[in-house]
Amino acid sequence: MRTRPQEAVLVMACAAVFVLLVTALGIVTSNTGPAAVAVRVLGSSPAWLPTVALTTVAVLAALVLSPTLLLAGAVVTGHGLGIAALQEPLAGPLVISDLLLLAHLLASFAKQRIEKAALFAPVCRWLGLFLAWSFLATASAGAPITPLLRISVYAAVFVLLSNHPIDRTLMYGAVLCYALVNLVGGVLLGQPRLIGLDIGDPAQMGALLLAALCPLLTTELRFTGRWVVGAMLLCGVFLTQTRSVWFAAIVVLVVWAQRKVSLVRIGAILLVLGLLGLGSVDLVTRWFGLNPFSGDLRTLSVINGIHAGMQEPWFGAGWGRIPFVDWAGASMPPSPDPVMPYNLFVGVFASVGLPAALLLLLFLGALLRRVAPQRGTPLLFTVGVLAMSLTEMTLYAGSMLTLLFFVYAGMGLGREPRGLGIDGTRTPYGVGATGRRPTSTDHQTSAVPEAARGASALV
């Protein structure tokens, strides 16, 4: 019988500490918990207690817990775990997930040093220019910049992860457990469209399932029965009844099946499958009885976004503000809160102008160029997010999909060469510039130079 490795014990211990922490936060911030009762008995005002208590806990957590655990906690608590107190703003617009992200940044900055070369790398440079232009365009339009500030925190996590690696096994394991809990819970509740226990949106739920599936496909997360779990995740993707999630899953599987991956090949796959997907929307809608109004709304929102962007091509209307344009043939009634374009690039073009859309494309291109040779989980999830971006707005504050994208992409740029499976075995996920999958012979041949170096040392 195999002995459980120390790493697995550490992961489970950290998970137990995290559960206890979340439970304590729920008790402190509840209106009927012991802390609230004690405050009322003492006659103090409880209005400031949740903010002070949770801010203090976040700072202490930054000093005690590992940055990886804090980052996993930020992802898992993004929707509040169904606890109302964890979904309310605690410090200004910040929720518990944002505080854990700031704690992660604080802990990482305290323990590690950011290299200047990483800050000025092409990927980080294009991302910084995109955010800078977005801030400028939003401020010039008089729109609030709070959403961009939260996205900037996600980007800071991305830059930090691209410079310093973290325990990917713990991160992938936390995402997988969270996805399985929401999958099983949603199925037991008999949800007609799978939205999970506390996710509340089928597209976000589908993105979570894809994020959990990718490390199983690349064998970065290894354990007995992982293919059964992968099949369950794919069934969950189908149960979301969301065309964009289905399309993203197909793109992920096609890219995973390729022997060699390059930026050009990824672009060709997205182009070909995208055209086939657009041509089969009506057919898929009829076959599976999906909502036909959803497809029409997406088309109209994209057309409206293009017309709105052409009115202000340089600076747009400000982040998150898309005015209704009375264009010829418009059948979407004017509204004080019009629908954002269901396309990432059209949405960015209409919100913050054409320069921001071009900078975003340059950032994504530089990112794919870096992660494509590794052929690991970051590559698969990145192409999945790009596939969803064709019919979804995937970049906005408070989105678990947005946070997962920056976390996975940042881990893909990290320098950690190997991952550790749950069974304690080392699993290679970076295959170098050749773009070839690792095989069993690679491990045998890699042992020859080690033996030769050992023999030469003895001589």
KAGIBEL-V481681 format. One record per residue. N is the residue number from 1. RES is the residue in three letters. PHI is phi in whole degrees, 0 to 359 (NA if undefined). Layout:
{{N,RES,PHI} {N,RES,PHI}}
This chain:
{{1,MET,NA} {2,ARG,287} {3,THR,279} {4,ARG,292} {5,PRO,290} {6,GLN,295} {7,GLU,296} {8,ALA,295} {9,VAL,298} {10,LEU,296} {11,VAL,299} {12,MET,293} {13,ALA,294} {14,CYS,295} {15,ALA,297} {16,ALA,295} {17,VAL,298} {18,PHE,295} {19,VAL,299} {20,LEU,297} {21,LEU,296} {22,VAL,297} {23,THR,298} {24,ALA,297} {25,LEU,295} {26,GLY,296} {27,ILE,290} {28,VAL,295} {29,THR,268} {30,SER,280} {31,ASN,281} {32,THR,244} {33,GLY,285} {34,PRO,299} {35,ALA,294} {36,ALA,295} {37,VAL,297} {38,ALA,296} {39,VAL,295} {40,ARG,294} {41,VAL,294} {42,LEU,284} {43,GLY,84} {44,SER,275} {45,SER,278} {46,PRO,275} {47,ALA,295} {48,TRP,268} {49,LEU,297} {50,PRO,301} {51,THR,296} {52,VAL,295} {53,ALA,296} {54,LEU,288} {55,THR,296} {56,THR,296} {57,VAL,298} {58,ALA,296} {59,VAL,294} {60,LEU,296} {61,ALA,296} {62,ALA,296} {63,LEU,273} {64,VAL,256} {65,LEU,279} {66,SER,286} {67,PRO,302} {68,THR,295} {69,LEU,293} {70,LEU,296} {71,LEU,293} {72,ALA,298} {73,GLY,295} {74,ALA,295} {75,VAL,291} {76,VAL,291} {77,THR,270} {78,GLY,302} {79,HIS,252} {80,GLY,80} {81,LEU,55} {82,GLY,78} {83,ILE,266} {84,ALA,300} {85,ALA,295} {86,LEU,280} {87,GLN,262} {88,GLU,273} {89,PRO,299} {90,LEU,254} {91,ALA,229} {92,GLY,68} {93,PRO,272} {94,LEU,279} {95,VAL,255} {96,ILE,298} {97,SER,297} {98,ASP,295} {99,LEU,296} {100,LEU,293} {101,LEU,296} {102,LEU,296} {103,ALA,296} {104,HIS,298} {105,LEU,296} {106,LEU,297} {107,ALA,294} {108,SER,290} {109,PHE,294} {110,ALA,288} {111,LYS,258} {112,GLN,226} {113,ARG,242} {114,ILE,278} {115,GLU,280} {116,LYS,296} {117,ALA,298} {118,ALA,290} {119,LEU,294} {120,PHE,255} {121,ALA,295} {122,PRO,305} {123,VAL,297} {124,CYS,292} {125,ARG,295} {126,TRP,295} {127,LEU,296} {128,GLY,297} {129,LEU,293} {130,PHE,298} {131,LEU,293} {132,ALA,297} {133,TRP,294} {134,SER,297} {135,PHE,298} {136,LEU,297} {137,ALA,293} {138,THR,292} {139,ALA,294} {140,SER,292} {141,ALA,273} {142,GLY,75} {143,ALA,269} {144,PRO,293} {145,ILE,258} {146,THR,302} {147,PRO,300} {148,LEU,292} {149,LEU,296} {150,ARG,292} {151,ILE,295} {152,SER,295} {153,VAL,296} {154,TYR,301} {155,ALA,294} {156,ALA,296} {157,VAL,298} {158,PHE,300} {159,VAL,297} {160,LEU,296} {161,LEU,292} {162,SER,290} {163,ASN,262} {164,HIS,227} {165,PRO,286} {166,ILE,233} {167,ASP,286} {168,ARG,294} {169,THR,299} {170,LEU,296} {171,MET,295} {172,TYR,296} {173,GLY,296} {174,ALA,295} {175,VAL,295} {176,LEU,296} {177,CYS,298} {178,TYR,297} {179,ALA,294} {180,LEU,293} {181,VAL,298} {182,ASN,290} {183,LEU,295} {184,VAL,296} {185,GLY,297} {186,GLY,295} {187,VAL,294} {188,LEU,295} {189,LEU,281} {190,GLY,69} {191,GLN,292} {192,PRO,297} {193,ARG,236} {194,LEU,294} {195,ILE,235} {196,GLY,77} {197,LEU,282} {198,ASP,225} {199,ILE,282} {200,GLY,82} {201,ASP,215} {202,PRO,293} {203,ALA,292} {204,GLN,295} {205,MET,297} {206,GLY,297} {207,ALA,296} {208,LEU,297} {209,LEU,295} {210,LEU,294} {211,ALA,297} {212,ALA,282} {213,LEU,283} {214,CYS,302} {215,PRO,293} {216,LEU,285} {217,LEU,293} {218,THR,273} {219,THR,58} {220,GLU,289} {221,LEU,244} {222,ARG,243} {223,PHE,197} {224,THR,294} {225,GLY,83} {226,ARG,293} {227,TRP,288} {228,VAL,295} {229,VAL,297} {230,GLY,298} {231,ALA,296} {232,MET,297} {233,LEU,296} {234,LEU,295} {235,CYS,298} {236,GLY,297} {237,VAL,302} {238,PHE,295} {239,LEU,290} {240,THR,294} {241,GLN,54} {242,THR,236} {243,ARG,296} {244,SER,295} {245,VAL,290} {246,TRP,300} {247,PHE,297} {248,ALA,297} {249,ALA,296} {250,ILE,296} {251,VAL,297} {252,VAL,299} {253,LEU,293} {254,VAL,293} {255,VAL,295} {256,TRP,297} {257,ALA,280} {258,GLN,287} {259,ARG,286} {260,LYS,230} {261,VAL,232} {262,SER,218} {263,LEU,298} {264,VAL,294} {265,ARG,293} {266,ILE,297} {267,GLY,298} {268,ALA,294} {269,ILE,297} {270,LEU,296} {271,LEU,292} {272,VAL,295} {273,LEU,293} {274,GLY,296} {275,LEU,295} {276,LEU,296} {277,GLY,294} {278,LEU,295} {279,GLY,285} {280,SER,249} {281,VAL,298} {282,ASP,296} {283,LEU,295} {284,VAL,297} {285,THR,298} {286,ARG,289} {287,TRP,299} {288,PHE,256} {289,GLY,63} {290,LEU,278} {291,ASN,285} {292,PRO,290} {293,PHE,296} {294,SER,298} {295,GLY,295} {296,ASP,296} {297,LEU,297} {298,ARG,297} {299,THR,297} {300,LEU,295} {301,SER,293} {302,VAL,292} {303,ILE,297} {304,ASN,297} {305,GLY,295} {306,ILE,295} {307,HIS,294} {308,ALA,294} {309,GLY,293} {310,MET,290} {311,GLN,286} {312,GLU,229} {313,PRO,290} {314,TRP,266} {315,PHE,244} {316,GLY,68} {317,ALA,260} {318,GLY,102} {319,TRP,302} {320,GLY,82} {321,ARG,243} {322,ILE,239} {323,PRO,285} {324,PHE,280} {325,VAL,246} {326,ASP,278} {327,TRP,273} {328,ALA,297} {329,GLY,86} {330,ALA,290} {331,SER,241} {332,MET,260} {333,PRO,294} {334,PRO,300} {335,SER,211} {336,PRO,295} {337,ASP,229} {338,PRO,294} {339,VAL,286} {340,MET,294} {341,PRO,301} {342,TYR,277} {343,ASN,200} {344,LEU,301} {345,PHE,286} {346,VAL,292} {347,GLY,297} {348,VAL,293} {349,PHE,299} {350,ALA,287} {351,SER,277} {352,VAL,231} {353,GLY,96} {354,LEU,295} {355,PRO,302} {356,ALA,294} {357,ALA,296} {358,LEU,292} {359,LEU,295} {360,LEU,295} {361,LEU,297} {362,LEU,295} {363,PHE,297} {364,LEU,294} {365,GLY,296} {366,ALA,296} {367,LEU,294} {368,LEU,296} {369,ARG,298} {370,ARG,281} {371,VAL,269} {372,ALA,298} {373,PRO,298} {374,GLN,286} {375,ARG,54} {376,GLY,254} {377,THR,301} {378,PRO,303} {379,LEU,295} {380,LEU,299} {381,PHE,290} {382,THR,296} {383,VAL,292} {384,GLY,296} {385,VAL,294} {386,LEU,297} {387,ALA,296} {388,MET,293} {389,SER,293} {390,LEU,290} {391,THR,229} {392,GLU,217} {393,MET,268} {394,THR,259} {395,LEU,234} {396,TYR,203} {397,ALA,293} {398,GLY,81} {399,SER,271} {400,MET,295} {401,LEU,299} {402,THR,298} {403,LEU,295} {404,LEU,298} {405,PHE,299} {406,PHE,293} {407,VAL,292} {408,TYR,294} {409,ALA,295} {410,GLY,296} {411,MET,296} {412,GLY,292} {413,LEU,268} {414,GLY,293} {415,ARG,263} {416,GLU,290} {417,PRO,276} {418,ARG,219} {419,GLY,246} {420,LEU,247} {421,GLY,288} {422,ILE,294} {423,ASP,278} {424,GLY,90} {425,THR,266} {426,ARG,281} {427,THR,237} {428,PRO,285} {429,TYR,235} {430,GLY,261} {431,VAL,246} {432,GLY,79} {433,ALA,281} {434,THR,287} {435,GLY,71} {436,ARG,257} {437,ARG,291} {438,PRO,289} {439,THR,237} {440,SER,294} {441,THR,291} {442,ASP,298} {443,HIS,291} {444,GLN,291} {445,THR,288} {446,SER,290} {447,ALA,282} {448,VAL,294} {449,PRO,300} {450,GLU,297} {451,ALA,294} {452,ALA,295} {453,ARG,294} {454,GLY,294} {455,ALA,293} {456,SER,294} {457,ALA,293} {458,LEU,292} {459,VAL,291}}
